[in-house]
Amino acid sequence: MTTESLGRPFWTFWTAASLANIGDGIRVAAFPLLAASLTASPAGVAAVAAAQALPWLVTGLAAGALADRRGARTLLVWADAARVTVLAVLVVAVAAGWVSLPLVVLASFLLGVGETVRDTAAQTAVPGLVPAALLERANGRLVAGEVVGNEFVGPPVGAALFVAGAALPFAANGASLALAVLLVLSLPLTLAARPAVAEASEVRDGVWAGLRWLVRQRVLGTMILACAAVSAADSGWFAILVLYARDVLHTGAVGFGVLLATGALGGLLGSFAADRLVAGRRHRAVLAWSLAITAGVPALLAVTSQLWAAVLVVVVTSGSFAVLNVTAVSLRQRAVPRELLGRVVAAGRTVAFGAAALGALLGGVLAAAAGVQAPFVLSGAVAVAATTAWLAASRPA
C-alpha cells in the first residue's frame, strides 16, 4: 500500500465534509424532537423524517446531471449556502414562536434537496483532489468522518442543544455549514471549473445520458443492484431491531442505545480498514466478501437470541457495510468517465435510498406476518443472491 500523503486540499475538503456531517447529525436528533413538540401524531412526526429522505427519490437524478454541468466547488458552496438560509429561517421561526409542522416538513425537504446536491458533488470532487492510487484511503477517511459526525457527535449534541433551547441545534447546524462553505472556497479553482463533456448531446440529454450509459455497463450495473439489494436487506432487519431488542433480548431503551453505539464503532473501524483490504485493486473480492458478510451475518439472529450474537451482528455488519461503501464508491470513481460521474453517482444513491426505504417497509410487514426473526432470514437469502450475481457479472473474461 502506498504511503503517499493525501495532501492539504483533501484534508481541507475532509474538514468541510465532517463539519457538514456533524450538522446533519445534530439535525437528525433535533428534527424529531421539534416535530414531537408540535404534534402528538406519529404520522406527523414520521412526515418530517420522510421529508428528509424523499429528495433522493425526487431530485437525486437531477442533482447528478447538475454535478456533471457545474464545478464541484461551486455546487458545494451553493448547496450549503442554501441550506444555511433555510436553517436561518427555521431558527427565526422557532425563536419567535411561529414555527408549525408544515414549515418543519418543508424545511426538512429543502435541506434534503441541498444534501442530494452536496453529496453528489462531493463524490465527483474526490478524484480531482487525490491521486487514483489513494481513492480508497480518501473515501475511507470521508466515511469515517461521516460516521463520527452523523452517529457519534451530532445526535447527542443536537439533543442536548434542543433541551437548552429549541432553536439552538438548528443555529449550530447553520454555523457548521457556514464554516464548511468557507473551507470549500479555499479549495483549488480546478474544482470550480465545469467538467469536460465528451459530446454536446450528453449535456442535452442530461439525466438520460447517464442512465443509458449505466445500463450498458454489466459489471457496474450489477454492482449497483447488488449493493441496493443488500441495503434493502440491511434496512429490513434494522427497522425492527428495536422490537427484537425489546421482545427477544429484553435490553430496554438504554441497552438498545448502547447496541447502536457499538454499530457506529464497527462502521468507524471498517472505514479505516477498507483501503488496506482493497490494496492491489482487490475490488472484486472485497465487494464479494462485504456483500456476503453485510447481508449474511444477520441470519445468525434467526437461530439464536443471545445478546453476544446481537452485538456481533451489529458491529460486524456496520463494519462490512462501511467497507462495501468505500469499495463501491472507489470502483465507481475509477470506472466512470468524469463527464458522467455525477449522474452515475446520483443514480446509484437514488437506487440505494429507494431500496432501503422499501426494505424497511418489507421488514415491518415480514415481522408482523412471520415474527421478528423473519427479516433476518430474508437478509441471509439476499446475501446469497447478491454475492452470486456480483461474482458472475464481474468474472474476468
TIMIKOL-750796 format. One line per 2 residues: number of its first residue (from 1); their letters; for each residue x, y, z of N, C-alpha, C. Coordinates in steps of 0.2 Angstrom, whole numbers, plus 5000, padded with zeros to 4 digits. Example, Ala and Ser with C-alpha at 12.3 -4.5 7.8 and 13.67 -1.06 7.14 Angstrom:
% TIMIKOL-750796
1> AS> 5066,4972,5039,5062,4978,5039,5066,4984,5039 | 5064,4989,5035,5068,4995,5036,5064,5000,5039 $
***
This chain:
% TIMIKOL-750796
1> MT> 5004,4994,5000,5000,5000,5000,5004,5006,5000 | 5002,5011,4996,5006,5017,4995,5006,5021,5002 $
3> TE> 5012,5025,5003,5012,5029,5009,5012,5036,5007 | 5010,5038,5001,5009,5044,4999,5004,5048,5003 $
5> SL> 5005,5055,5004,5000,5059,5008,4994,5060,5004 | 4989,5061,5007,4983,5063,5004,4983,5071,5002 $
7> GR> 4987,5075,5006,4988,5082,5004,4983,5086,5007 | 4985,5093,5008,4982,5098,5011,4975,5099,5008 $
9> PF> 4974,5100,5002,4967,5101,4999,4962,5096,5001 | 4965,5089,5001,4960,5084,5003,4958,5085,5010 $
11> WT> 4962,5087,5015,4961,5087,5022,4956,5093,5023 | 4957,5099,5019,4953,5104,5019,4946,5102,5017 $
13> FW> 4945,5098,5012,4939,5096,5010,4936,5091,5015 | 4940,5087,5018,4938,5082,5023,4935,5086,5029 $
15> TA> 4938,5091,5031,4936,5095,5037,4929,5098,5035 | 4928,5101,5029,4922,5104,5027,4916,5099,5027 $
17> AS> 4918,5093,5024,4913,5087,5024,4911,5085,5031 | 4916,5085,5036,4915,5082,5043,4911,5087,5046 $
19> LA> 4912,5094,5045,4908,5099,5048,4900,5098,5046 | 4900,5097,5039,4893,5096,5036,4890,5090,5040 $
21> NI> 4893,5085,5041,4891,5079,5043,4889,5079,5051 | 4893,5083,5054,4891,5085,5061,4884,5089,5062 $
23> GD> 4884,5093,5057,4877,5097,5057,4872,5093,5055 | 4873,5088,5050,4867,5083,5048,4866,5079,5055 $
25> GI> 4871,5077,5058,4869,5073,5064,4865,5077,5070 | 4867,5083,5070,4863,5087,5075,4856,5088,5073 $
27> RV> 4855,5088,5066,4848,5089,5064,4844,5083,5064 | 4848,5077,5064,4844,5070,5064,4841,5070,5071 $
29> AA> 4844,5072,5076,4841,5072,5083,4836,5077,5084 | 4838,5083,5082,4833,5089,5083,4827,5089,5080 $
31> FP> 4827,5087,5073,4820,5087,5070,4815,5083,5073 | 4816,5077,5075,4811,5073,5078,4808,5076,5084 $
33> LL> 4813,5079,5088,4811,5082,5094,4807,5088,5093 | 4809,5092,5088,4805,5098,5086,4798,5096,5084 $
35> AA> 4798,5091,5080,4791,5088,5077,4787,5086,5083 | 4790,5082,5088,4786,5079,5093,4783,5085,5098 $
37> SL> 4787,5090,5098,4785,5096,5102,4779,5100,5099 | 4778,5099,5092,4772,5102,5089,4766,5098,5088 $
39> TA> 4767,5091,5088,4761,5087,5087,4762,5080,5091 | 4757,5077,5093,4757,5071,5096,4755,5065,5091 $
41> SP> 4754,5067,5085,4753,5062,5080,4759,5059,5077 | 4759,5052,5078,4765,5048,5075,4766,5049,5067 $
43> AG> 4760,5050,5064,4761,5052,5057,4764,5058,5055 | 4763,5063,5060,4766,5070,5059,4773,5070,5060 $
45> VA> 4775,5066,5065,4782,5065,5066,4786,5061,5061 | 4783,5056,5058,4785,5052,5053,4786,5056,5047 $
47> AV> 4781,5061,5046,4782,5065,5039,4788,5069,5039 | 4790,5071,5045,4797,5075,5045,4803,5071,5043 $
49> AA> 4803,5065,5045,4808,5060,5044,4808,5058,5036 | 4801,5057,5034,4801,5055,5027,4803,5061,5022 $
51> AQ> 4802,5067,5024,4803,5073,5020,4811,5074,5019 | 4815,5071,5024,4822,5071,5024,4825,5066,5019 $
53> AL> 4821,5060,5018,4823,5055,5013,4820,5056,5006 | 4815,5059,5006,4811,5060,4999,4815,5063,4994 $
55> PW> 4819,5068,4995,4823,5072,4990,4827,5067,4986 | 4830,5062,4988,4834,5057,4984,4830,5054,4979 $
57> LV> 4824,5052,4980,4820,5049,4975,4817,5054,4971 | 4816,5061,4973,4813,5066,4969,4818,5070,4964 $
59> TG> 4824,5071,4968,4828,5076,4964,4835,5073,4964 | 4836,5067,4966,4843,5064,4966,4846,5064,4959 $
61> LA> 4842,5061,4954,4845,5061,4947,4846,5068,4944 | 4842,5072,4946,4843,5079,4943,4850,5082,4946 $
63> AG> 4851,5080,4953,4857,5083,4956,4863,5080,4952 | 4863,5074,4950,4868,5071,4946,4870,5074,4940 $
65> AL> 4864,5076,4936,4865,5080,4930,4868,5087,4931 | 4866,5090,4937,4869,5096,4938,4876,5096,4940 $
67> AD> 4878,5090,4944,4885,5089,4945,4890,5088,4939 | 4887,5086,4934,4891,5085,4928,4891,5091,4923 $
69> RR> 4887,5096,4925,4887,5103,4921,4891,5108,4925 | 4892,5108,4931,4895,5113,4935,4901,5110,4939 $
71> GA> 4905,5115,4941,4911,5113,4945,4909,5110,4952 | 4913,5106,4955,4911,5103,4962,4911,5108,4967 $
73> RT> 4916,5113,4967,4917,5118,4972,4911,5122,4972 | 4909,5124,4966,4903,5129,4965,4897,5126,4968 $
75> LL> 4896,5120,4966,4889,5116,4969,4890,5115,4977 | 4896,5114,4979,4896,5113,4986,4895,5119,4990 $
77> VW> 4897,5125,4987,4896,5131,4991,4889,5133,4990 | 4886,5133,4984,4879,5135,4984,4874,5130,4987 $
79> AD> 4875,5124,4988,4871,5119,4991,4871,5121,4999 | 4877,5121,5001,4877,5123,5009,4875,5130,5010 $
81> AA> 4876,5135,5006,4874,5141,5007,4866,5142,5007 | 4863,5138,5003,4856,5137,5003,4853,5134,5009 $
83> RV> 4857,5129,5011,4854,5126,5017,4855,5130,5024 | 4860,5134,5024,4861,5139,5029,4855,5144,5029 $
85> TV> 4853,5146,5023,4847,5151,5023,4841,5148,5025 | 4840,5141,5023,4834,5138,5026,4834,5137,5034 $
87> LA> 4840,5135,5036,4841,5135,5043,4840,5141,5047 | 4842,5147,5044,4841,5153,5047,4834,5155,5048 $
89> VL> 4830,5154,5043,4823,5155,5043,4820,5151,5048 | 4822,5144,5049,4819,5140,5054,4821,5142,5061 $
91> VV> 4827,5144,5062,4829,5147,5068,4825,5153,5071 | 4824,5158,5066,4819,5163,5067,4812,5161,5069 $
93> AV> 4810,5156,5065,4803,5154,5067,4802,5151,5073 | 4807,5147,5075,4807,5143,5082,4808,5148,5087 $
95> AA> 4812,5153,5087,4814,5158,5092,4808,5162,5093 | 4804,5164,5087,4799,5169,5088,4792,5165,5090 $
97> GW> 4792,5159,5090,4786,5155,5092,4781,5154,5086 | 4783,5155,5080,4778,5154,5075,4779,5148,5070 $
99> VS> 4784,5144,5073,4785,5138,5069,4779,5133,5069 | 4778,5130,5063,4772,5125,5063,4775,5118,5060 $
101> LP> 4771,5113,5060,4773,5107,5057,4774,5107,5050 | 4769,5110,5046,4771,5111,5039,4777,5114,5037 $
103> LV> 4779,5120,5041,4785,5123,5040,4791,5118,5041 | 4791,5114,5046,4796,5110,5048,4797,5105,5042 $
105> VL> 4791,5102,5040,4791,5097,5035,4795,5100,5028 | 4793,5106,5027,4795,5110,5021,4803,5111,5022 $
107> AS> 4805,5113,5028,4812,5114,5029,4816,5108,5028 | 4813,5102,5031,4816,5096,5031,4817,5094,5024 $
109> FL> 4812,5095,5019,4813,5093,5012,4818,5097,5009 | 4818,5104,5010,4823,5108,5006,4830,5107,5008 $
111> LG> 4831,5105,5015,4838,5103,5017,4840,5097,5014 | 4835,5092,5013,4837,5086,5010,4839,5087,5002 $
113> VG> 4835,5092,4999,4837,5093,4992,4844,5096,4992 | 4846,5100,4996,4853,5103,4997,4858,5097,4998 $
115> ET> 4856,5092,5002,4860,5087,5004,4861,5082,4998 | 4856,5081,4993,4857,5077,4987,4862,5081,4983 $
117> VR> 4862,5087,4982,4867,5091,4978,4874,5090,4981 | 4874,5092,4987,4881,5092,4991,4884,5085,4990 $
119> DT> 4881,5080,4992,4884,5073,4992,4886,5071,4986 | 4882,5072,4980,4884,5070,4974,4890,5074,4971 $
121> AA> 4890,5080,4972,4896,5084,4970,4902,5082,4974 | 4901,5081,4980,4907,5079,4984,4910,5072,4982 $
123> QT> 4906,5068,4979,4909,5061,4977,4913,5063,4970 | 4910,5068,4966,4914,5069,4960,4920,5073,4961 $
125> AV> 4921,5076,4967,4927,5080,4968,4933,5076,4970 | 4931,5071,4974,4937,5067,4976,4942,5065,4971 $
127> PG> 4940,5062,4965,4946,5061,4960,4950,5067,4958 | 4948,5073,4959,4952,5079,4957,4956,5081,4963 $
129> LV> 4955,5078,4969,4959,5080,4975,4965,5075,4977 | 4964,5069,4975,4969,5064,4977,4971,5060,4971 $
131> PA> 4977,5057,4970,4979,5053,4965,4975,5046,4965 | 4974,5043,4959,4969,5037,4959,4971,5032,4964 $
133> AL> 4978,5031,4965,4980,5026,4969,4978,5027,4977 | 4976,5033,4978,4974,5034,4985,4966,5035,4986 $
135> LE> 4962,5033,4981,4955,5034,4981,4952,5030,4987 | 4954,5024,4988,4951,5020,4993,4952,5023,5000 $
137> RA> 4959,5026,5001,4960,5029,5008,4956,5035,5009 | 4956,5039,5003,4952,5045,5004,4945,5044,5006 $
139> NG> 4942,5040,5002,4935,5038,5003,4934,5035,5010 | 4939,5031,5012,4938,5028,5019,4938,5033,5024 $
141> RL> 4942,5038,5024,4943,5044,5029,4936,5048,5028 | 4933,5049,5022,4927,5053,5022,4921,5049,5025 $
143> VA> 4921,5042,5024,4916,5038,5028,4917,5038,5035 | 4923,5038,5038,4925,5039,5045,4922,5045,5048 $
145> GE> 4923,5051,5044,4921,5057,5046,4913,5057,5046 | 4910,5054,5041,4903,5054,5041,4900,5050,5047 $
147> VV> 4903,5044,5049,4901,5040,5055,4902,5044,5061 | 4907,5048,5062,4908,5051,5068,4903,5057,5069 $
149> GN> 4902,5061,5063,4898,5066,5063,4890,5064,5064 | 4888,5059,5060,4881,5058,5060,4879,5053,5066 $
151> EF> 4884,5049,5069,4882,5045,5074,4885,5046,5080 | 4891,5048,5081,4894,5049,5087,4893,5056,5090 $
153> VG> 4895,5061,5086,4895,5068,5089,4888,5071,5088 | 4886,5071,5082,4880,5076,5080,4874,5074,5084 $
155> PP> 4871,5068,5084,4865,5067,5088,4865,5069,5095 | 4870,5067,5099,4870,5069,5107,4870,5076,5107 $
157> VG> 4874,5079,5103,4875,5087,5103,4868,5090,5102 | 4865,5087,5096,4858,5090,5094,4853,5089,5100 $
159> AA> 4853,5084,5103,4848,5083,5108,4849,5087,5114 | 4856,5088,5116,4857,5092,5122,4856,5099,5120 $
161> LF> 4857,5102,5114,4856,5109,5112,4848,5110,5112 | 4844,5105,5110,4837,5106,5110,4834,5107,5117 $
163> VA> 4837,5103,5122,4835,5104,5129,4836,5111,5131 | 4842,5113,5129,4844,5120,5131,4840,5126,5128 $
165> GA> 4838,5124,5122,4834,5129,5118,4832,5126,5111 | 4825,5126,5109,4823,5123,5103,4827,5125,5097 $
167> AL> 4829,5132,5097,4832,5135,5091,4839,5133,5090 | 4842,5131,5096,4850,5131,5096,4852,5126,5091 $
169> PF> 4850,5119,5091,4853,5114,5087,4853,5117,5079 | 4847,5120,5077,4847,5122,5070,4852,5128,5069 $
171> AA> 4853,5132,5074,4858,5138,5073,4865,5134,5073 | 4866,5129,5077,4873,5126,5077,4874,5122,5070 $
173> NG> 4868,5119,5067,4869,5116,5061,4871,5121,5055 | 4867,5127,5056,4869,5133,5051,4876,5135,5052 $
175> AS> 4878,5136,5058,4885,5138,5059,4890,5133,5056 | 4889,5126,5057,4894,5121,5055,4894,5122,5047 $
177> LA> 4888,5123,5044,4888,5123,5036,4891,5129,5034 | 4891,5135,5037,4894,5141,5035,4901,5140,5036 $
179> LA> 4904,5137,5041,4911,5136,5041,4913,5131,5035 | 4909,5126,5034,4911,5122,5028,4911,5125,5022 $
181> VL> 4907,5130,5021,4907,5134,5015,4914,5138,5014 | 4916,5141,5020,4922,5145,5020,4928,5140,5018 $
183> LV> 4928,5134,5020,4933,5130,5019,4933,5128,5012 | 4927,5126,5009,4927,5124,5002,4929,5130,4997 $
185> LS> 4928,5136,4999,4930,5142,4995,4938,5142,4995 | 4941,5139,4999,4949,5139,4999,4952,5133,4995 $
187> LP> 4947,5129,4992,4950,5123,4988,4952,5126,4981 | 4956,5121,4978,4959,5123,4971,4953,5125,4966 $
189> LT> 4955,5130,4962,4950,5133,4957,4948,5128,4952 | 4952,5123,4951,4951,5117,4947,4944,5114,4948 $
191> LA> 4942,5114,4955,4936,5111,4957,4930,5115,4955 | 4931,5121,4953,4926,5126,4952,4925,5126,4944 $
193> AR> 4929,5123,4940,4928,5123,4933,4923,5117,4931 | 4920,5119,4925,4915,5114,4923,4918,5108,4921 $
195> PA> 4916,5102,4922,4919,5096,4919,4919,5096,4912 | 4924,5092,4909,4924,5092,4902,4919,5087,4900 $
197> VA> 4915,5088,4894,4910,5084,4892,4912,5081,4885 | 4911,5075,4884,4914,5072,4878,4910,5074,4872 $
199> EA> 4903,5074,4873,4899,5076,4867,4894,5081,4869 | 4892,5085,4865,4887,5090,4867,4880,5087,4868 $
201> SE> 4879,5081,4865,4872,5078,4866,4872,5075,4873 | 4877,5074,4876,4877,5071,4883,4874,5077,4888 $
203> VR> 4876,5083,4887,4873,5088,4891,4866,5089,4889 | 4864,5089,4883,4857,5090,4881,4853,5084,4884 $
205> DG> 4855,5078,4884,4851,5073,4886,4851,5073,4894 | 4856,5076,4897,4855,5076,4904,4855,5070,4908 $
207> VW> 4850,5069,4912,4850,5063,4916,4850,5056,4912 | 4846,5056,4906,4845,5050,4902,4852,5048,4899 $
209> AG> 4856,5052,4898,4863,5050,4895,4867,5046,4900 | 4867,5048,4907,4870,5044,4912,4867,5038,4913 $
211> LR> 4860,5037,4913,4856,5031,4914,4857,5026,4908 | 4857,5029,4902,4859,5025,4896,4866,5022,4896 $
213> WL> 4871,5026,4898,4877,5023,4899,4878,5018,4904 | 4875,5019,4910,4875,5014,4915,4872,5008,4913 $
215> VR> 4866,5008,4910,4863,5002,4908,4867,4997,4904 | 4872,5000,4900,4876,4996,4896,4882,4993,4899 $
217> QR> 4883,4995,4906,4889,4993,4910,4887,4987,4914 | 4888,4981,4912,4886,4975,4915,4888,4975,4922 $
219> VL> 4895,4976,4923,4898,4975,4929,4896,4980,4934 | 4896,4987,4932,4895,4992,4936,4887,4992,4938 $
221> GT> 4883,4990,4933,4876,4990,4935,4874,4984,4940 | 4877,4979,4939,4876,4973,4944,4879,4975,4951 $
223> MI> 4884,4979,4951,4887,4981,4957,4881,4986,4961 | 4879,4990,4957,4874,4995,4960,4867,4991,4962 $
225> LA> 4865,4986,4958,4859,4982,4960,4861,4978,4966 | 4867,4975,4966,4868,4970,4972,4869,4974,4978 $
227> CA> 4872,4980,4978,4873,4985,4984,4866,4987,4986 | 4861,4988,4981,4854,4991,4983,4851,4985,4987 $
229> AV> 4851,4979,4984,4848,4973,4987,4850,4972,4994 | 4857,4973,4996,4860,4972,5002,4857,4978,5007 $
231> SA> 4857,4984,5004,4854,4990,5008,4847,4989,5010 | 4843,4986,5005,4836,4984,5007,4836,4979,5013 $
233> AD> 4840,4974,5012,4840,4969,5017,4842,4971,5024 | 4847,4976,5024,4850,4979,5030,4845,4983,5033 $
235> SG> 4841,4987,5029,4836,4991,5032,4830,4987,5034 | 4829,4981,5031,4823,4977,5033,4824,4975,5040 $
237> WF> 4830,4972,5042,4831,4970,5049,4832,4975,5054 | 4836,4981,5052,4837,4986,5056,4831,4990,5058 $
239> AI> 4826,4990,5054,4819,4993,5055,4816,4990,5061 | 4817,4984,5062,4813,4980,5068,4818,4978,5073 $
241> LV> 4824,4981,5073,4829,4979,5078,4827,4981,5085 | 4824,4987,5085,4821,4989,5092,4816,4985,5095 $
243> LY> 4812,4981,5091,4807,4977,5093,4811,4970,5095 | 4816,4968,5091,4819,4962,5093,4823,4963,5100 $
245> AR> 4826,4969,5101,4830,4971,5107,4825,4971,5113 | 4819,4973,5112,4814,4974,5117,4811,4967,5119 $
247> DV> 4809,4963,5114,4805,4957,5115,4809,4951,5115 | 4815,4951,5112,4819,4945,5112,4825,4945,5117 $
249> LH> 4828,4951,5116,4834,4952,5120,4833,4955,5127 | 4827,4958,5127,4825,4962,5134,4830,4967,5136 $
251> TG> 4833,4971,5132,4838,4975,5133,4836,4982,5137 | 4830,4984,5135,4827,4991,5137,4830,4996,5133 $
253> AV> 4828,5002,5134,4830,5008,5130,4837,5009,5130 | 4840,5009,5136,4847,5011,5137,4851,5005,5133 $
255> GF> 4849,4999,5134,4853,4994,5131,4853,4994,5123 | 4847,4996,5121,4846,4997,5114,4851,5003,5111 $
257> GV> 4851,5008,5115,4856,5014,5113,4863,5012,5113 | 4865,5008,5118,4872,5005,5118,4873,5000,5112 $
259> LL> 4868,4996,5110,4869,4992,5105,4870,4996,5098 | 4867,5001,5097,4868,5006,5091,4874,5009,5091 $
261> AT> 4877,5011,5097,4883,5014,5098,4889,5009,5096 | 4888,5003,5097,4893,4998,5095,4893,4997,5088 $
263> GA> 4887,4998,5085,4887,4998,5077,4891,5004,5074 | 4890,5009,5077,4894,5015,5075,4902,5014,5075 $
265> LG> 4904,5011,5081,4911,5009,5081,4913,5004,5076 | 4909,4999,5074,4911,4995,5069,4911,4998,5062 $
267> GL> 4907,5003,5061,4907,5007,5055,4914,5011,5054 | 4916,5014,5060,4922,5018,5060,4928,5013,5059 $
269> LG> 4928,5007,5062,4934,5003,5061,4934,5000,5053 | 4928,4999,5050,4928,4997,5044,4930,5002,5039 $
271> SF> 4928,5008,5040,4930,5014,5036,4938,5015,5035 | 4941,5013,5041,4949,5014,5041,4952,5008,5038 $
273> AA> 4949,5002,5038,4952,4996,5036,4951,4995,5028 | 4946,4999,5025,4944,4997,5018,4950,4998,5013 $
275> DR> 4954,5003,5014,4959,5004,5009,4965,4999,5010 | 4966,4996,5016,4971,4991,5016,4968,4984,5013 $
277> LV> 4961,4983,5014,4958,4977,5011,4959,4977,5004 | 4958,4983,5001,4957,4984,4993,4964,4985,4990 $
279> AG> 4969,4985,4994,4976,4986,4992,4978,4981,4986 | 4980,4984,4981,4982,4980,4975,4976,4979,4970 $
281> RR> 4971,4983,4971,4965,4983,4967,4961,4977,4968 | 4960,4975,4974,4956,4969,4975,4948,4970,4976 $
283> HR> 4946,4974,4971,4939,4977,4972,4934,4971,4971 | 4935,4966,4967,4930,4961,4966,4929,4957,4972 $
285> AV> 4935,4954,4975,4935,4950,4981,4932,4954,4987 | 4934,4960,4988,4932,4964,4994,4924,4965,4993 $
287> LA> 4922,4967,4987,4915,4968,4986,4911,4961,4988 | 4913,4956,4985,4910,4949,4986,4910,4948,4994 $
289> WS> 4915,4948,4997,4915,4947,5004,4911,4952,5008 | 4911,4958,5007,4907,4963,5010,4900,4962,5009 $
291> LA> 4898,4961,5003,4891,4959,5001,4888,4953,5006 | 4892,4948,5006,4890,4942,5009,4890,4943,5017 $
293> IT> 4895,4946,5019,4895,4947,5027,4889,4952,5029 | 4889,4958,5025,4884,4963,5027,4877,4960,5028 $
295> AG> 4875,4956,5022,4868,4953,5022,4868,4946,5025 | 4873,4943,5026,4873,4936,5028,4873,4935,5036 $
297> VP> 4878,4939,5039,4879,4938,5046,4872,4939,5050 | 4868,4944,5048,4861,4945,5052,4857,4938,5053 $
299> AL> 4858,4934,5048,4854,4927,5048,4856,4924,5055 | 4861,4925,5058,4863,4922,5065,4858,4923,5070 $
301> LA> 4854,4929,5069,4849,4931,5074,4843,4927,5073 | 4842,4924,5068,4836,4919,5067,4837,4913,5070 $
303> VT> 4843,4911,5072,4844,4905,5076,4846,4905,5083 | 4848,4911,5085,4850,4912,5092,4847,4919,5095 $
305> SQ> 4846,4919,5101,4843,4925,5104,4848,4928,5109 | 4854,4926,5109,4859,4928,5114,4862,4935,5112 $
307> LW> 4863,4939,5118,4865,4946,5117,4872,4947,5113 | 4876,4942,5115,4883,4942,5111,4882,4942,5104 $
309> AA> 4877,4938,5102,4876,4937,5094,4873,4944,5091 | 4869,4947,5095,4866,4954,5093,4872,4959,5092 $
311> VL> 4876,4959,5097,4882,4964,5097,4886,4962,5091 | 4888,4956,5090,4892,4953,5084,4889,4956,5078 $
313> VV> 4883,4954,5077,4879,4956,5071,4880,4964,5069 | 4878,4968,5074,4878,4975,5073,4885,4978,5072 $
315> VV> 4890,4975,5075,4897,4978,5074,4900,4975,5068 | 4899,4969,5066,4902,4966,5060,4898,4969,5054 $
317> TS> 4892,4969,5054,4888,4972,5048,4889,4979,5047 | 4890,4983,5052,4892,4990,5052,4899,4991,5049 $
319> GS> 4903,4987,5051,4910,4987,5048,4910,4985,5041 | 4907,4980,5039,4907,4977,5032,4903,4982,5028 $
321> FA> 4898,4985,5030,4894,4990,5026,4899,4996,5024 | 4903,4998,5029,4907,5003,5028,4912,5001,5023 $
323> VL> 4915,4995,5023,4920,4993,5018,4916,4993,5011 | 4910,4990,5011,4906,4990,5005,4905,4997,5002 $
325> NV> 4904,5002,5006,4903,5008,5003,4909,5011,5000 | 4915,5011,5004,4921,5013,5002,4923,5010,4995 $
327> TA> 4923,5003,4995,4925,5000,4989,4920,5001,4983 | 4914,5001,4984,4909,5003,4978,4910,5010,4976 $
329> VS> 4911,5015,4980,4912,5022,4978,4918,5022,4974 | 4924,5019,4977,4930,5020,4974,4930,5017,4967 $
331> LR> 4927,5011,4966,4927,5007,4960,4923,5012,4955 | 4918,5015,4957,4914,5019,4953,4918,5025,4950 $
333> QR> 4921,5028,4955,4925,5034,4953,4931,5032,4948 | 4933,5026,4948,4938,5023,4944,4935,5022,4937 $
335> AV> 4929,5019,4937,4927,5016,4931,4922,5021,4926 | 4920,5026,4930,4915,5030,4926,4919,5036,4923 $
337> PR> 4917,5038,4917,4920,5044,4914,4919,5050,4918 | 4923,5055,4919,4922,5061,4923,4916,5065,4921 $
339> EL> 4915,5065,4915,4909,5069,4912,4902,5066,4914 | 4902,5060,4916,4896,5056,4918,4896,5054,4925 $
341> LG> 4901,5056,4929,4902,5053,4936,4896,5055,4940 | 4894,5062,4940,4889,5064,4944,4882,5061,4943 $
343> RV> 4880,5059,4937,4874,5056,4935,4874,5049,4938 | 4880,5045,4937,4880,5038,4939,4880,5038,4946 $
345> VA> 4884,5043,4950,4884,5043,4957,4877,5044,4960 | 4873,5049,4957,4866,5050,4959,4862,5044,4957 $
347> AG> 4863,5041,4952,4858,5035,4950,4859,5030,4955 | 4866,5028,4957,4867,5023,4962,4864,5025,4969 $
349> RT> 4865,5031,4971,4862,5033,4978,4855,5033,4978 | 4852,5035,4972,4844,5035,4972,4842,5028,4972 $
351> VA> 4845,5023,4969,4843,5016,4969,4844,5014,4976 | 4849,5015,4979,4851,5013,4986,4846,5015,4991 $
353> FG> 4844,5022,4991,4840,5025,4995,4833,5022,4994 | 4831,5021,4988,4824,5019,4987,4823,5012,4989 $
355> AA> 4829,5008,4988,4829,5001,4990,4829,5000,4998 | 4832,5005,5001,4832,5005,5009,4825,5006,5011 $
357> AL> 4822,5011,5008,4815,5013,5010,4810,5007,5010 | 4811,5004,5004,4806,4998,5003,4808,4992,5007 $
359> GA> 4815,4991,5009,4817,4986,5013,4814,4987,5020 | 4814,4993,5022,4812,4995,5029,4804,4993,5030 $
361> LL> 4801,4995,5025,4793,4993,5024,4792,4986,5024 | 4796,4982,5020,4796,4975,5019,4798,4971,5026 $
363> GG> 4803,4974,5029,4805,4971,5036,4799,4972,5041 | 4796,4977,5041,4790,4978,5046,4784,4973,5044 $
365> VL> 4783,4972,5038,4777,4968,5035,4779,4961,5037 | 4785,4959,5036,4788,4952,5037,4787,4950,5045 $
367> AA> 4790,4955,5049,4790,4954,5056,4783,4953,5059 | 4778,4957,5056,4771,4957,5058,4768,4950,5056 $
369> AA> 4770,4948,5050,4767,4942,5047,4770,4935,5050 | 4777,4935,5051,4780,4929,5052,4785,4929,5058 $
371> GV> 4784,4935,5062,4789,4935,5068,4795,4940,5067 | 4798,4942,5072,4803,4947,5071,4810,4944,5069 $
373> QA> 4810,4937,5068,4816,4934,5066,4816,4933,5058 | 4810,4934,5055,4809,4934,5048,4814,4938,5044 $
375> PF> 4814,4945,5045,4819,4949,5041,4826,4947,5041 | 4828,4943,5047,4835,4941,5047,4836,4935,5042 $
377> VL> 4831,4931,5042,4831,4925,5037,4831,4928,5030 | 4827,4933,5028,4827,4936,5022,4834,4939,5020 $
379> SG> 4837,4942,5025,4844,4945,5024,4849,4940,5022 | 4848,4934,5025,4853,4929,5023,4852,4926,5016 $
381> AV> 4846,4926,5014,4844,4924,5007,4847,4929,5002 | 4846,4936,5004,4849,4941,4999,4856,4941,4999 $
383> AV> 4860,4939,5004,4867,4938,5004,4869,4933,4999 | 4866,4928,4998,4867,4923,4993,4866,4925,4986 $
385> AA> 4860,4928,4985,4858,4930,4979,4863,4936,4976 | 4864,4941,4981,4868,4947,4978,4875,4945,4977 $
387> TT> 4878,4941,4982,4885,4939,4981,4886,4935,4974 | 4881,4930,4973,4882,4926,4967,4881,4930,4961 $
389> AW> 4877,4935,4961,4876,4939,4955,4882,4943,4954 | 4885,4946,4959,4891,4950,4958,4897,4946,4955 $
391> LA> 4898,4940,4958,4903,4936,4956,4903,4934,4949 | 4896,4932,4947,4895,4930,4940,4896,4936,4935 $
393> AS> 4894,4942,4937,4894,4948,4932,4902,4950,4932 | 4905,4950,4937,4912,4953,4937,4918,4948,4936 $
395> RP> 4916,4941,4934,4920,4936,4932,4925,4939,4926 | 4931,4938,4927,4936,4941,4921,4934,4937,4915 $
397> A> 4935,4940,4909,4933,4937,4903,4939,4932,4901 $
***
